[in-house]
Amino acid sequence: GTLGGNRRRPPSYPTSGFFVPPIMLTNVETTSAAWREEIFGPVVCVRAFDTEAEALALANDNVYGLASAVFTSDEGRADRFEKGIRAGIVWKQCSQPCFCQMPWGGYRSSGYGRDLGAQGLDNYLGQKSVVRYAAAHKPLDWYPAPQSKL
C-alpha cells in the first residue's frame, strides 16, 4: 500500500520551486526496487516483522549500509539493533542528526572511507612506511642465499 504522495503543497511552503511529497510504502516486496535501492528523498518503506532476527535480516539484506534509524520503547532492543545493523551510522530514537565531530560514511556499496571527525582527515593524509636496517654489515637472512650454479 501507499500513504502520502499528495502533490499539494502545505500552505506554509513557497509556491514555486521543486516539491517532492513525502510517501510511505507499506508491505513492500523485498525484491522490489523500492526495497533494494537507496532512495534519497522523502520515501520510507515499511514492512511488518515477527521477530528481532527477522527484522535484522530484512534491514541487512541489501548491498547498502549508509545509515539506519531504530525507534522502539525497549532500550535493550535498540541496543541489540545498534550492534546488529550493518550501517555506517545508527540513530536510536531519532533520525538524521549529524555532528561534524563524528565520522560519516557507509558500509558496502554506500561508500568507502569516512568524512568528518578525526577519521575524515585520514583521506587527506598520505602514509609512508620507512624501515632502516641497522645492521648493514650483516644480511637480513630472511631468505636463504641462492646457491650459485657456476
C-alpha positions, -999 to 999 in steps of 0.1 A, spaced: 0 0 0 9 36 -3 3 65 21 11 101 12 23 112 -21 -1 141 -22 12 167 -47 -4 196 -30 20 218 -11 13 226 25 1 262 28 33 272 46 56 261 17 67 285 -10 45 284 -41 74 280 -65 103 255 -67 106 218 -67 85 199 -42 85 161 -36 57 150 -13 66 125 14 54 90 9 53 58 29 53 25 11 38 -4 31 42 -42 27 69 -36 1 82 -68 -16 118 -74 -7 126 -80 -44 112 -46 -55 134 -16 -65 119 5 -37 131 -20 -11 165 -28 -28 177 7 -37 188 37 -17 161 63 -23 174 98 -15 141 116 -9 111 117 14 103 80 10 102 53 36 94 15 31 76 -1 60 73 -39 65 60 -59 94 82 -85 111 76 -112 137 110 -115 154 140 -93 160 161 -118 140 137 -113 110 139 -75 114 177 -75 114 178 -99 84 154 -75 65 175 -45 75 208 -60 64 195 -78 32 209 -53 7 242 -40 -7 239 -7 10 246 5 45 248 43 49 225 49 78 197 34 98 172 45 125 157 24 153 126 36 171 114 14 200 103 18 236 126 -11 245 161 2 251 175 -33 252 161 -39 217 176 -6 205 210 -17 218 207 -51 201 198 -35 168 226 -10 171 251 -39 173 233 -60 146 226 -34 119 254 -31 93 254 6 86 279 34 90 256 53 114 228 40 136 204 66 150 185 54 181 151 71 189 159 98 163 167 102 127 192 124 107 212 144 133 247 148 121 277 161 141 309 173 125 329 156 153 315 121 143 328 102 113 303 99 85 303 71 59 286 39 49 293 2 46 295 -19 14 281 0 -17 272 30 4 308 43 4 344 38 13 363 57 39 349 84 62 342 121 61 340 143 92 356 137 126 392 128 131 388 98 108 378 121 79 412 137 79 428 104 70 416 108 34 438 139 31 469 125 47 495 103 30 510 74 49 545 61 44 564 32 59 601 35 64 624 7 75 660 13 83 681 -18 88 707 -10 114 730 -40 109 740 -33 73 772 -54 77 751 -85 82 725 -98 57 689 -99 68 688 -136 64 651 -137 59 656 -159 28 684 -184 22 711 -171 -1 707 -186 -36 731 -214 -44 755 -204 -72 753 -227 -102 787 -215 -116 
